[in-house]
Amino acid sequence: MKMTAEIPTRPFIAVLDFGGQYAHLIANRIRRLGMYSEIVPPDVESAALENAVGIILSGGPSSVYDPEQPPYNAELFGSDLPMLGLCYGHHLLAQQMGGQVARGDVREFGSAALRIISGDGPLRGLSDREEVWMSHGDQIVDLPEGFEILGSTDDCPVAAMGDASRRLYGFQFHPEVTHTPNGMRMLENFIDLCGAPLEWNVGDYIKEIGRDIAEQVGDNRVLLLVSGGVDSTVCFALLNQMVGPDKVKGVHIDNGLMRKNESRAVIAAFSEMGYDNLEYVDAIDRFLTPLEGVTDPEEKRKIIGRVFVEVAGDQLGGIDLQEGWLLAQGTIYPDTIETGGTQHAATIKTHHNRVEEIERLIERGKIIEPLAHLYKDEVREAGMALGLPEALVWRHPFPGPGLGVRTLCATGEDLPEDERRVMAEAEVSASLIAAEAGYGARVLPIRSVGVQGDYRTYAHPVVLTGGEREWGILEEISTRITNEVREVNRVVYSVSRSEPGQLHTRAATVTRDRLDLLRDVDAIVMEVLATAELERSAWQMITVLLPLVPASGGECVVLRPVLSTEAMTAKFADLPWTAVDEMVHGIEALTGISHVFYDVTHKPPATIEWE
């Protein structure tokens, strides 16, 4: 599926992309329900929607009262097509029809309970109370004429609205994400309102990808950097099957940022599958040298991405690529959207496959990305269809920059006075919330990346101590803190056997010693998961090394297991406490580790990775 303003020849639902993190996911979900869908810019000409049977307005990082909000075609609100506004689209629909939107007193990020007042239209056939997924700071404060409230939450009076006579509906929440359990039912109800036949399936889409690959490659040859993760593995298999192994060269680059013995395992796995067009390149020094002294997470990502391109160029006679060669990437859609790669989207973090060097190659037509419009769940489905081993298809995702973005860095300098003041104020607010449930709370003197209201945040986490070891209570406190304390985007819980004590940052960058320490930590964690048969209990298991130390020395570690399908939203995974204790026991036995935390934050407001 391509961003286009051409007139589709078949009936379709148009998704107007206002830059929301889930815009493409909406189209993905509609297609999975059997209805063709295309993403279009919000200022699309009305004529381009000639065959549209309905319109969905996506979320976005803007506010409708922002003078710099994305331009849009106001004529569409006067059409007789069914329309569903989501989050920002919910606000825009209300504003365009005469309602009013304002900043809310509190924000909502993560799970919320929707009380359904009227089961009309898209809410037809649901229970009186539904779990939904929120990510917003604005609210509708005055309904448009002709609309009624269909659902509310404790913090959002107009969580769902509708005008049945005109088939116009708006949701403050996101039905397209997996963490709205009955969201697909809501979207299916909206498709029913559109009255078009269901004639689309994923199998046809995969065939379309194959045709696109063959057409784009033509007489060229293709180089693919194969990390061994599911995205590059599926991409490699797809290229081999669609254009033939004689046209495909795979290169596995050991960047020194891999898991323990990872490169050896990757080469062995592909050898067992019969692929003889995969080469191994040792580039550890090439990556680690430019990372020396770098502490900024965005700068680290850009360096790693640039060196990947340079090493790929070495295989083909230079960074500009020889004539007759293309560079393939296992890019999936979250990589693009989080880098602000679609119109009106905010940059959350720069993925290594979206650095400037790659963008220049894209402009020259030298990049091929067969999976660029797919999400992780669709990539796995494609991998199974291609006959890949289940163990490879269901591997835990691993970021391209590897442990480079799981090894957090710091200058060791004292924080500015104004930042310390903000931290102190946030700590007071977080402590009051935590104390209600019997926990202590402190703001840590480091920062991590988050995504709140479709914007990137870079804020301090809160650590909870004491209290009950009860995941449900921890989830509730985490959600309250990140919703109510604007300076915070992440919450962790102390799972060590002792209190963390006073922590301070130390000067630390990406070094071999710190990487080796994190590799040992990661190996312990993954071994516990395997032994306890818990690999499927976490979609992704992340370990993060923090440059936080007590007076006695030794850094801190964060355990970050998450549940997701498409990487656009995630819940923290509540592993059995017996497994957590076993991980902690093994980790604390390592020299150089003082304390272990457990990340109890969803996405949003936190990103899956800390950087």
C-alpha positions as CSV (number, residue, x, y, z in Angstrom):
1,M,0.0,0.0,0.0
2,K,1.5,3.3,-1.0
3,M,0.8,6.9,0.1
4,T,-1.1,8.1,-3.0
5,A,-3.7,10.6,-4.1
6,E,-4.6,8.4,-7.2
7,I,-8.2,7.2,-7.4
8,P,-8.3,3.5,-6.3
9,T,-10.2,1.3,-8.7
10,R,-12.0,-0.7,-6.0
11,P,-14.2,0.4,-3.1
12,F,-12.0,1.5,-0.1
13,I,-12.0,3.2,3.2
14,A,-9.8,6.3,3.2
15,V,-7.6,6.9,6.3
16,L,-6.7,10.5,6.5
17,D,-3.2,10.6,8.0
18,F,-2.7,13.5,10.5
19,G,0.6,12.1,11.6
20,G,-0.5,9.8,14.3
21,Q,1.7,7.0,15.5
22,Y,-1.1,4.5,14.6
23,A,-2.3,5.9,11.3
24,H,-0.9,3.0,9.3
25,L,-2.2,0.6,11.9
26,I,-5.7,1.7,11.2
27,A,-5.4,0.8,7.6
28,N,-3.8,-2.5,8.5
29,R,-6.7,-3.4,10.8
30,I,-9.3,-2.4,8.2
31,R,-7.6,-4.6,5.6
32,R,-7.4,-7.5,8.0
33,L,-11.2,-7.3,8.3
34,G,-11.5,-7.8,4.6
35,M,-12.0,-4.2,3.5
36,Y,-9.5,-2.5,1.2
37,S,-8.0,0.7,2.8
38,E,-5.5,3.4,1.7
39,I,-3.8,6.1,3.6
40,V,-4.2,9.5,2.1
41,P,-3.0,13.0,3.1
42,P,-5.7,15.0,5.0
43,D,-5.7,17.7,2.2
44,V,-6.5,15.1,-0.4
45,E,-8.7,16.4,-3.3
46,S,-12.3,15.2,-3.0
47,A,-12.1,13.7,-6.5
48,A,-9.5,11.2,-5.3
49,L,-12.1,9.7,-3.0
50,E,-14.5,8.9,-5.8
51,N,-14.6,5.2,-4.8
52,A,-14.3,5.7,-1.1
53,V,-17.1,4.2,1.0
54,G,-16.0,5.7,4.3
55,I,-13.5,8.0,5.9
56,I,-11.4,7.5,9.1
57,L,-9.6,10.5,10.6
58,S,-6.4,9.4,12.3
59,G,-4.8,10.7,15.5
60,G,-1.9,13.1,15.4
61,P,0.5,15.1,17.5
62,S,-1.2,18.4,16.9
63,S,-4.1,20.1,18.7
64,V,-7.1,21.4,16.7
65,Y,-6.7,24.8,18.3
66,D,-3.0,24.9,17.2
67,P,-2.5,27.6,14.5
68,E,-0.1,25.2,12.8
69,Q,-2.4,22.2,12.6
70,P,-2.1,20.0,9.5
71,P,-4.0,21.4,6.5
72,Y,-7.0,19.4,5.5
73,N,-9.9,19.3,3.0
74,A,-12.8,20.8,4.9
75,E,-15.2,19.8,2.0
76,L,-14.9,16.2,3.2
77,F,-17.0,17.0,6.3
78,G,-19.9,17.9,4.1
79,S,-19.9,14.6,2.2
80,D,-22.5,11.9,2.9
81,L,-19.8,9.3,3.6
82,P,-19.7,7.6,7.0
83,M,-16.9,9.1,9.1
84,L,-15.0,8.0,12.2
85,G,-12.6,10.3,14.0
86,L,-10.0,8.8,16.3
87,C,-8.2,10.9,19.0
88,Y,-7.1,14.0,17.0
89,G,-9.6,13.0,14.4
90,H,-12.3,12.9,17.1
91,H,-11.4,16.4,18.1
92,L,-11.3,17.7,14.5
93,L,-14.7,16.1,13.7
94,A,-16.2,17.8,16.7
95,Q,-14.7,21.2,15.9
96,Q,-15.7,21.1,12.2
97,M,-19.3,20.2,13.2
98,G,-19.5,23.1,15.7
99,G,-18.2,21.6,18.9
100,Q,-15.4,22.9,21.1
101,V,-12.1,21.2,22.2
102,A,-9.7,22.3,25.0
103,R,-6.8,21.0,27.0
104,G,-7.9,18.5,29.6
105,D,-7.3,18.8,33.3
106,V,-5.6,15.4,33.2
107,R,-4.0,13.3,30.5
108,E,-4.9,9.6,29.7
109,F,-2.2,7.2,28.6
110,G,-2.7,3.5,28.5
111,S,-5.7,1.4,29.5
112,A,-9.0,3.0,30.5
113,A,-12.5,1.8,31.3
114,L,-15.1,3.0,28.8
115,R,-18.7,3.1,30.1
116,I,-21.0,2.7,27.1
117,I,-24.0,4.9,27.4
118,S,-25.5,4.2,24.0
119,G,-24.5,1.1,22.0
120,D,-25.0,2.8,18.6
121,G,-23.1,2.5,15.4
122,P,-19.5,1.4,15.9
123,L,-20.3,0.4,19.5
124,R,-23.1,-1.9,18.6
125,G,-23.2,-5.3,20.3
126,L,-20.6,-4.5,23.0
127,S,-20.9,-4.7,26.8
128,D,-21.7,-1.8,29.1
129,R,-18.1,-1.5,30.1
130,E,-15.1,-2.0,27.7
131,E,-11.4,-1.7,28.1
132,V,-9.9,0.9,25.7
133,W,-6.5,2.4,25.0
134,M,-6.0,6.1,25.5
135,S,-3.2,8.6,24.5
136,H,-4.4,12.2,24.7
137,G,-4.2,15.5,26.6
138,D,-7.1,17.4,24.9
139,Q,-10.8,16.8,25.3
140,I,-14.1,17.7,23.8
141,V,-15.8,20.2,26.2
142,D,-18.8,21.1,24.0
143,L,-20.7,18.6,21.8
144,P,-21.6,19.6,18.2
145,E,-25.3,20.0,17.5
146,G,-26.9,16.6,16.6
147,F,-24.3,14.5,18.4
148,E,-24.8,12.6,21.6
149,I,-22.3,11.1,24.1
150,L,-22.0,7.3,23.4
151,G,-19.3,6.6,26.0
152,S,-17.3,8.1,28.9
153,T,-14.3,7.3,31.2
154,D,-13.6,8.7,34.6
155,D,-11.3,11.3,33.1
156,C,-13.0,11.9,29.7
157,P,-16.7,12.7,29.6
158,V,-16.8,12.5,25.8
159,A,-14.8,9.4,25.1
160,A,-17.2,8.4,22.3
161,M,-19.8,10.5,20.4
162,G,-22.1,10.0,17.4
163,D,-24.7,11.4,15.1
164,A,-26.5,8.3,13.8
165,S,-28.5,10.2,11.2
166,R,-25.4,11.4,9.4
167,R,-23.3,8.3,10.3
168,L,-20.6,10.5,12.0
169,Y,-18.8,9.1,15.0
170,G,-15.8,10.0,17.1
171,F,-13.7,8.0,19.6
172,Q,-11.2,9.6,22.0
173,F,-9.5,6.2,22.3
174,H,-7.8,4.0,19.8
175,P,-9.8,0.9,18.6
176,E,-7.0,0.0,16.2
177,V,-4.5,-1.1,18.8
178,T,-4.5,-4.6,20.3
179,H,-4.9,-3.2,23.8
180,T,-8.5,-2.2,23.0
181,P,-9.7,-5.8,23.1
182,N,-12.9,-5.3,21.2
183,G,-11.5,-2.6,18.9
184,M,-11.7,-4.9,15.9
185,R,-15.4,-5.4,16.6
186,M,-15.8,-1.6,16.6
187,L,-14.0,-1.2,13.3
188,E,-16.0,-4.0,11.8
189,N,-19.2,-2.2,12.9
190,F,-18.0,0.9,11.1
191,I,-17.2,-1.1,8.0
192,D,-20.8,-2.4,8.1
193,L,-22.0,1.2,8.2
194,C,-20.1,1.8,4.9
195,G,-22.1,-1.0,3.2
196,A,-19.3,-2.3,0.9
197,P,-18.3,-5.9,0.1
198,L,-15.3,-7.4,1.9
199,E,-12.9,-8.3,-0.9
200,W,-9.4,-7.9,0.6
201,N,-7.1,-10.4,2.2
202,V,-3.5,-10.5,3.4
203,G,-2.5,-13.3,1.0
204,D,-3.3,-11.1,-1.9
205,Y,-1.2,-8.3,-0.3
206,I,1.8,-10.6,0.1
207,K,1.5,-11.5,-3.6
208,E,1.5,-7.8,-4.4
209,I,4.7,-7.3,-2.4
210,G,6.3,-10.1,-4.5
211,R,5.3,-8.3,-7.7
212,D,6.6,-5.0,-6.4
213,I,10.0,-6.6,-5.5
214,A,10.4,-8.2,-9.0
215,E,9.5,-4.9,-10.7
216,Q,11.8,-2.8,-8.5
217,V,14.8,-5.1,-8.7
218,G,14.6,-5.7,-12.4
219,D,18.2,-6.5,-13.7
220,N,19.8,-5.2,-10.5
221,R,21.4,-7.2,-7.7
222,V,20.5,-6.7,-4.1
223,L,22.6,-6.4,-0.9
224,L,20.8,-7.0,2.4
225,L,22.3,-6.6,5.9
226,V,20.9,-9.6,7.8
227,S,20.9,-9.1,11.6
228,G,19.1,-12.4,12.2
229,G,16.0,-10.7,13.6
230,V,12.7,-11.6,12.2
231,D,12.4,-8.6,9.9
232,S,15.7,-9.0,8.1
233,T,15.3,-12.8,8.1
234,V,11.9,-12.6,6.4
235,C,13.2,-9.9,4.0
236,F,16.1,-12.2,3.1
237,A,13.9,-15.2,2.4
238,L,11.4,-13.1,0.5
239,L,14.1,-11.6,-1.8
240,N,15.7,-15.1,-2.4
241,Q,12.3,-16.6,-3.3
242,M,11.1,-13.6,-5.5
243,V,14.3,-12.7,-7.4
244,G,16.5,-15.7,-6.9
245,P,19.7,-16.2,-4.7
246,D,22.0,-15.4,-7.6
247,K,20.7,-11.8,-7.4
248,V,20.8,-11.5,-3.6
249,K,23.8,-11.0,-1.3
250,G,23.3,-11.2,2.4
251,V,25.8,-9.7,4.8
252,H,25.7,-10.3,8.6
253,I,27.7,-7.5,10.3
254,D,29.0,-8.1,13.8
255,N,28.8,-4.6,15.2
256,G,29.9,-5.4,18.7
257,L,26.4,-4.5,19.9
258,M,24.9,-8.0,19.6
259,R,23.8,-10.4,22.3
260,K,26.2,-12.9,23.7
261,N,27.3,-15.3,20.9
262,E,24.5,-13.9,18.7
263,S,26.5,-13.7,15.5
264,R,27.7,-17.3,15.7
265,A,24.1,-18.4,16.2
266,V,22.8,-16.4,13.3
267,I,25.3,-17.8,10.8
268,A,24.6,-21.3,12.0
269,A,20.8,-20.9,11.6
270,F,21.0,-19.7,8.0
271,S,23.5,-22.4,7.1
272,E,21.1,-25.0,8.4
273,M,18.3,-23.5,6.2
274,G,20.6,-24.0,3.1
275,Y,21.4,-20.3,2.4
276,D,24.9,-20.0,1.0
277,N,24.6,-16.4,0.0
278,L,25.2,-14.9,3.5
279,E,28.6,-13.6,4.4
280,Y,30.0,-12.6,7.9
281,V,31.8,-9.3,8.4
282,D,33.6,-8.4,11.6
283,A,33.1,-4.6,12.0
284,I,33.3,-4.3,15.8
285,D,35.9,-1.6,15.9
286,R,34.2,0.3,13.1
287,F,31.1,0.8,15.3
288,L,32.6,1.1,18.7
289,T,35.3,3.7,17.9
290,P,32.9,6.5,16.8
291,L,30.7,5.8,19.8
292,E,33.4,6.6,22.3
293,G,32.4,9.6,24.4
294,V,28.9,9.9,22.9
295,T,26.1,10.1,25.5
296,D,23.1,11.5,23.5
297,P,20.7,8.7,22.4
298,E,19.8,10.3,19.1
299,E,23.4,10.8,18.2
300,K,24.2,7.2,19.1
301,R,21.5,6.0,16.7
302,K,22.6,8.2,13.9
303,I,26.3,7.1,14.3
304,I,25.2,3.4,14.2
305,G,23.0,4.0,11.2
306,R,25.8,5.8,9.3
307,V,28.4,3.1,10.0
308,F,25.9,0.4,8.8
309,V,25.7,2.3,5.5
310,E,29.5,2.7,5.3
311,V,30.1,-1.0,5.9
312,A,27.4,-1.9,3.4
313,G,29.2,0.4,0.9
314,D,32.5,-1.4,1.5
315,Q,30.8,-4.5,0.1
316,L,29.8,-2.7,-3.1
317,G,32.7,-0.3,-3.8
318,G,31.6,2.8,-1.8
319,I,28.7,4.4,0.1
320,D,27.0,5.5,-3.1
321,L,26.7,1.8,-4.3
322,Q,28.0,0.5,-7.6
323,E,25.8,0.7,-10.7
324,G,23.5,-2.3,-10.9
325,W,23.2,-2.8,-7.1
326,L,20.4,-1.9,-4.6
327,L,20.5,-1.9,-0.8
328,A,17.6,-3.8,0.8
329,Q,16.4,-3.2,4.3
330,G,14.1,-5.1,6.6
331,T,12.4,-1.8,7.5
332,I,8.9,-2.2,8.9
333,Y,6.4,0.6,9.3
334,P,7.0,1.5,13.0
335,D,10.6,2.3,12.0
336,T,9.3,4.9,9.6
337,I,6.5,6.4,11.6
338,E,8.7,6.8,14.8
339,T,11.3,8.7,12.8
340,G,8.7,11.2,11.6
341,G,8.8,9.6,8.2
342,T,5.2,10.3,7.2
343,Q,3.7,13.7,6.7
344,H,2.7,15.5,9.9
345,A,4.3,12.8,12.2
346,A,6.5,13.8,15.1
347,T,10.0,12.2,15.5
348,I,10.0,9.9,18.4
349,K,13.5,8.4,17.8
350,T,15.8,8.0,14.7
351,H,16.0,4.4,13.6
352,H,19.2,3.3,12.1
353,N,17.5,2.6,8.8
354,R,16.2,6.2,8.5
355,V,19.4,8.2,8.9
356,E,20.4,10.9,6.4
357,E,22.6,8.6,4.4
358,I,19.7,6.2,3.9
359,E,17.3,9.0,3.0
360,R,19.7,10.1,0.2
361,L,19.8,6.6,-1.2
362,I,16.0,6.4,-1.1
363,E,15.8,9.7,-3.1
364,R,18.1,8.1,-5.7
365,G,16.0,4.9,-5.9
366,K,18.8,2.7,-4.5
367,I,16.8,1.4,-1.5
368,I,14.3,-1.5,-1.6
369,E,12.2,-2.2,1.5
370,P,9.8,-5.1,0.9
371,L,8.3,-5.0,4.4
372,A,8.1,-1.2,4.8
373,H,4.3,-1.2,5.0
374,L,4.0,-4.2,7.4
375,Y,3.9,-4.5,11.1
376,K,5.6,-7.1,13.2
377,D,2.6,-9.4,13.3
378,E,2.3,-9.3,9.5
379,V,6.0,-10.0,9.1
380,R,5.7,-13.1,11.2
381,E,2.7,-14.2,9.2
382,A,4.7,-13.7,6.0
383,G,7.6,-15.7,7.5
384,M,5.4,-18.7,8.3
385,A,4.0,-18.5,4.7
386,L,7.5,-18.6,3.3
387,G,8.3,-21.8,5.3
388,L,10.8,-20.3,7.7
389,P,11.5,-22.2,11.0
390,E,9.1,-21.2,13.8
391,A,12.1,-20.5,16.1
392,L,13.3,-17.8,13.8
393,V,9.9,-16.3,13.0
394,W,9.0,-16.0,16.7
395,R,12.3,-14.7,18.0
396,H,12.1,-11.8,20.4
397,P,12.6,-8.6,18.4
398,F,16.1,-7.0,18.7
399,P,16.8,-3.4,17.7
400,G,19.1,-2.7,14.8
401,P,21.4,-0.5,17.0
402,G,21.4,-3.5,19.4
403,L,22.8,-3.0,22.9
404,G,24.1,0.4,21.8
405,V,20.7,1.8,22.8
406,R,20.2,-0.5,25.8
407,T,23.5,0.8,27.3
408,L,22.4,4.2,28.6
409,C,25.1,6.8,28.9
410,A,25.7,10.0,30.9
411,T,28.2,12.8,31.3
412,G,28.3,12.5,35.0
413,E,27.9,16.3,35.4
414,D,25.5,17.7,37.9
415,L,22.0,18.4,36.6
416,P,21.0,22.1,36.1
417,E,19.3,23.8,39.0
418,D,16.0,24.2,37.1
419,E,15.9,20.5,36.2
420,R,16.6,19.5,39.8
421,R,13.7,21.8,40.8
422,V,11.3,20.1,38.3
423,M,12.4,16.7,39.5
424,A,11.7,17.6,43.1
425,E,8.3,18.9,42.3
426,A,7.5,15.7,40.2
427,E,8.8,13.6,43.1
428,V,6.4,15.2,45.5
429,S,3.4,14.5,43.2
430,A,4.5,11.0,42.4
431,S,5.1,10.2,46.1
432,L,1.6,11.3,47.1
433,I,0.1,9.0,44.5
434,A,2.4,6.0,45.4
435,A,1.8,6.5,49.2
436,E,-1.9,5.9,48.8
437,A,-1.1,2.3,48.0
438,G,1.8,2.0,50.5
439,Y,4.8,2.5,48.1
440,G,7.6,5.0,48.2
441,A,8.5,7.0,45.0
442,R,11.6,8.8,43.8
443,V,12.5,10.5,40.6
444,L,15.7,9.1,39.1
445,P,18.4,11.5,37.8
446,I,18.4,10.0,34.2
447,R,16.0,10.3,31.3
448,S,14.5,8.0,28.8
449,V,12.5,8.4,25.6
450,G,8.7,8.3,25.7
451,V,5.7,8.8,23.3
452,Q,2.9,10.9,24.7
453,G,0.1,12.3,22.7
454,D,2.0,11.2,19.5
455,Y,4.9,13.4,20.6
456,R,8.4,12.4,21.6
457,T,9.2,13.1,25.3
458,Y,12.6,12.7,27.0
459,A,11.8,12.7,30.7
460,H,12.8,11.2,34.1
461,P,11.5,7.9,35.3
462,V,10.0,7.3,38.7
463,V,11.1,4.3,40.8
464,L,8.6,2.7,43.2
465,T,9.9,0.9,46.3
466,G,8.3,-1.2,49.0
467,G,4.6,-2.0,48.9
468,E,3.0,-5.2,47.7
469,R,4.5,-7.2,44.9
470,E,1.2,-7.1,43.0
471,W,1.3,-6.4,39.2
472,G,-2.2,-5.0,39.1
473,I,-1.5,-2.4,41.8
474,L,1.8,-1.5,40.2
475,E,0.1,-1.0,36.8
476,E,-2.6,1.2,38.3
477,I,0.0,3.4,40.1
478,S,2.2,3.6,37.0
479,T,-0.7,4.8,34.9
480,R,-1.8,7.4,37.4
481,I,1.7,8.8,37.8
482,T,2.4,9.1,34.1
483,N,-1.1,10.6,33.5
484,E,-1.0,13.1,36.3
485,V,2.7,14.0,36.6
486,R,3.5,15.7,33.3
487,E,7.3,15.6,33.9
488,V,7.3,11.8,34.0
489,N,7.0,9.3,31.1
490,R,8.1,6.0,32.8
491,V,7.8,4.1,36.1
492,V,10.0,1.3,37.3
493,Y,9.7,-0.9,40.4
494,S,12.6,-2.0,42.6
495,V,12.9,-5.8,42.6
496,S,16.2,-6.2,44.3
497,R,16.4,-7.8,47.7
498,S,17.6,-4.5,49.2
499,E,16.6,-0.9,48.9
500,P,18.4,1.1,46.1
501,G,19.6,3.9,48.5
502,Q,20.7,7.2,47.1
503,L,21.7,6.9,43.4
504,H,23.7,9.3,41.3
505,T,24.8,9.2,37.7
506,R,28.4,8.5,36.7
507,A,30.2,9.4,33.5
508,A,29.6,6.4,31.2
509,T,29.5,5.8,27.5
510,V,29.3,2.7,25.2
511,T,32.5,0.7,26.0
512,R,33.4,-3.0,25.5
513,D,33.4,-3.5,29.3
514,R,29.8,-2.1,29.7
515,L,28.6,-4.0,26.6
516,D,30.1,-7.3,27.9
517,L,28.4,-6.7,31.3
518,L,25.1,-6.1,29.7
519,R,25.6,-9.2,27.5
520,D,26.1,-11.3,30.6
521,V,22.9,-9.8,32.2
522,D,20.9,-10.4,29.0
523,A,22.1,-14.0,28.8
524,I,21.0,-14.7,32.4
525,V,17.6,-13.2,31.7
526,M,17.0,-15.1,28.4
527,E,18.2,-18.4,30.0
528,V,15.6,-18.0,32.8
529,L,12.9,-17.4,30.2
530,A,13.9,-20.4,28.3
531,T,14.3,-22.7,31.3
532,A,10.9,-21.7,32.7
533,E,9.3,-21.9,29.2
534,L,8.3,-18.3,29.3
535,E,9.6,-17.1,25.9
536,R,6.0,-16.6,24.7
537,S,5.1,-14.8,27.9
538,A,6.9,-11.8,26.7
539,W,6.8,-10.6,23.1
540,Q,10.1,-8.9,23.7
541,M,12.6,-9.1,26.6
542,I,14.7,-6.1,27.1
543,T,17.5,-5.5,29.6
544,V,18.9,-2.0,30.0
545,L,22.1,-0.9,31.7
546,L,21.8,2.4,33.6
547,P,24.7,4.6,34.6
548,L,23.2,4.9,38.1
549,V,25.4,3.9,41.1
550,P,25.1,4.0,44.9
551,A,27.9,5.0,47.1
552,S,29.2,1.4,47.1
553,G,29.5,1.4,43.3
554,G,28.0,-0.9,40.6
555,E,25.5,0.1,38.0
556,C,21.7,-0.6,37.8
557,V,19.8,-2.8,35.5
558,V,16.2,-2.5,34.2
559,L,14.2,-5.6,33.2
560,R,11.7,-4.5,30.4
561,P,9.5,-7.4,29.2
562,V,6.6,-6.3,27.0
563,L,3.6,-7.7,25.3
564,S,2.7,-6.4,21.8
565,T,2.0,-7.6,18.3
566,E,2.8,-4.6,16.0
567,A,5.2,-2.6,18.2
568,M,3.0,0.5,18.1
569,T,1.5,-0.1,21.5
570,A,2.7,-2.4,24.3
571,K,1.9,-3.5,27.8
572,F,4.6,-4.4,30.3
573,A,4.6,-8.2,30.8
574,D,3.9,-9.5,34.3
575,L,6.3,-12.4,34.6
576,P,5.9,-14.9,37.5
577,W,7.7,-13.6,40.6
578,T,9.6,-16.8,40.9
579,A,11.2,-16.1,37.5
580,V,11.8,-12.5,38.4
581,D,13.6,-13.5,41.6
582,E,15.7,-16.0,39.7
583,M,16.8,-13.3,37.3
584,V,17.6,-10.9,40.0
585,H,19.6,-13.5,41.9
586,G,21.7,-14.3,38.9
587,I,22.2,-10.6,37.9
588,E,23.2,-9.4,41.3
589,A,25.9,-12.1,41.4
590,L,27.7,-10.4,38.6
591,T,30.5,-8.0,39.5
592,G,29.5,-4.4,38.5
593,I,25.7,-4.6,39.2
594,S,24.2,-3.0,42.3
595,H,20.5,-3.0,41.8
596,V,17.7,-4.3,39.5
597,F,14.5,-2.5,38.5
598,Y,11.4,-3.8,36.6
599,D,9.8,-1.4,34.1
600,V,6.0,-1.3,34.8
601,T,5.1,1.2,32.0
602,H,3.0,0.7,28.9
603,K,3.6,2.2,25.5
604,P,2.4,4.9,25.5
605,P,3.5,6.8,27.6
606,A,6.9,5.1,27.4
607,T,8.5,3.7,24.2
608,I,9.4,0.0,24.2
609,E,13.1,0.7,24.2
610,W,14.5,3.3,26.6
611,E,16.4,5.1,23.9
